Amino acid sequence: MYAIMKFKGFQYKVEQDKILRVPYIANKEVGSEFEINDIFMIRNNDDILVGNPLVNEAKIVAEVLSHKRDKKIIVFKKKRRKGYAKKNGHRQDFTEIKIKNIIKS
């Protein structure tokens, strides 16, 4: 059984007990559970349930595993023959979640 869901502007294909890296969730503690209601499609063997645009009365229960920071990304800007070069970088925050259950009603 798997589902296609939308979370924070991204779409994910999820299965039960799958671990995902999603954009940082600020208001959730490590170990807490939460529900995701934006589900586009659920497939269980040969039974496919497609929403229009979302599947009503379906939800995904997920648990927050950890909050971490990704590898550093270097941003380098340069204008040739002008003597201009600027080097910046940042580390993006992310949250690891585990899909506990996919519920369809």
N, C-alpha and C positions, 0 to 999 in steps of 0.2 A: 504494500500500500504506500502510495506517495501522494504528495500534494504540491501544487504550484502556489506560492504565496507572495504577497508584496509586503515589504517591511522597510520603512524609512527610505522610500524611493527606489529600492532595488527589488528584483524578483529572484526568488530562490526555489529550487526543487528540493523538497525536504522529505525525509523518511523518519520513521520512529528510531530513536537513539542516535540520530546523526548530530554531529557537532559542527556548528557554523560560526564563521567570523562575520559579525555584522557591525555597522557603524556604532559608535559609543552610545550606550544607554545611560544617561546621567542619573535618573531617579530610581534605579533598581540596585538593590544590595546583592552581593554574591550569595548564592544559595536560594534566592527568592524565585518564585514561579510567577509567570504572567501569561496572558492569553493574547493570541493574534487572531483577528477576525477577518482580515483582508485576504481571502482565499479565492483564487481564480478557478482552480480545478482540483478534483480529487479522483484518484484512480485506485480501485481495489480489484485486482485481477482483471476480469473482463468488464466490470462495472465502472463506467466513466461518468462523473458528474461534473458538468461544466456550468459555470455561473454566467449571469448576464447583467453586469460584468462580474459580480461576485456571487459566490455560493452562499445562500442564506442559511442561517442556523448551523454553520460549521465553524469550528475553531481549532486552533493548534495551541497546545499547552507546552511552554518552554521554560527551562530553568537557566538562570545566569550562572555560568561556571567561573568566569574571571573577567577582569578588566585589564587590558594590556596596551602596550604601545608598539607600533609596527617599526620596521627598519627605517632608517633615515633616508629621505628622498632629497637629492640635491637639485636645486633650481639655479641654473646658471644663465645669466643674460649678458649679451655682448653686442655692441655695435661696432662693426669693423671700421677701421681707420679713424675712429673718434676718440680712442683712449678710454672707452667706457666698458667696464666689465664689473658685474655684480654677482656674487655667489651667496645664495641663501640655502637653507634647508629646513625641513621640519619632520617631525615624527607624528604620524596619524594615530589617534586613539581608536581602539576597537574593543568590542565585547565578544567573548566566546559564549555561545548559548548551546544548550542540548535540547533537542526536540523530545519531549516526554511522550506525547500522545497526539494523534490526529483524530478528532471527533467530528462525525457527521451525523446530523439528526434527520 
